[in-house]
Amino acid sequence: MELQAHRDLFAAIRENLADLSFPALWGMALALHGMRRCEVIDPRAPVFFDGDVLVIHLDPHLEVLSVGFGISAPMPQLPLFPALDVS
């Protein structure tokens, strides 16, 4: 598959994911409408599409990334670092 031919779709995916935190993506899916438009959706909510749509559930991909980050399970928020006294 030639990735360069899909650069507009990859730009749209990047734009849709930019404002979402990693923990917020759990349980979500990416809906691809053709080769240029996409949206992040909640697959548990009733959704109606106008035309053909490819839906990619994100959890399997997030699990792979979590292992790489050393996170053992989905969590609502990443752990905070301990406060340090700065003088």
N, C-alpha and C positions, 0 to 999 in steps of 0.2 A: 504494500500500500504506500503510495506516495504521500508523505505527510505535508509537504509544501502546498499541495492542492487544497488542503483543509485548514490553512492558516487563519481564515476568517472565523471558522468554527472554534478553533483553539483560542482565538482572541476573545470570542464571546463567552466561552467557558471561563477563561481567566477573569473576565469582567464580572461574571455572575458570582464567582467564588471569592472575589477580593474582599467583600464586606462581611463575610461570614467567618466565624471562628471555627477552628477544628472541631471542638466539642458540639457546636451547633449543627454540624453536618450529619451526625449520627441519626439514623432513621430516615434520612432524606434520599431523594433520587434526583438524577439529572435527566431532564426531558429534552431530547434533541429533535428539533423541528427542521427537517431538511439539513442542509449543509452550512447554514449561516446563523441560525438562531437557536438558543437554548434557554432553559430556565431551571432553577432548583425548585423542586416540588416536594410536598409531603405525600408519599404514595398511599398513606392511610386515609387521606381526605378525598372526597369525591372530586374527580377532575374530569373535565370534558375537553377533548382536543378537537380542533378543526383541521382534519387531515391526518396524515401518517406521522407517527411519533415513535422514536426509539427511547425507551426508558431504561436508564442504568441505575440500579440500586447502589448506593455509595458504601454501605456498611462493609462488604467484602474488601473493598479497596482501602477503607479506613483501617480495617483490622491489620492489613499488611503494613501500613504506615505506622500504626501504633506499636507493632513489634519492633520496627526500626527505631522508634523513639524510646523504646523501653517501657511503654505503657501497657499493662497487662489486660485492662478491660476498659470499655467505654466509661467515661466519667463526665459529669456535667461541667466540671471546671478543673483545669490543671492545678496541681498543688502550688500554693504560694511559697515563696522563699522566706526564710526567717528574717525578721527585721534586725538590722544592725545599727548600732550607734555610730553616727558619723560626726567627727569633730573637726 
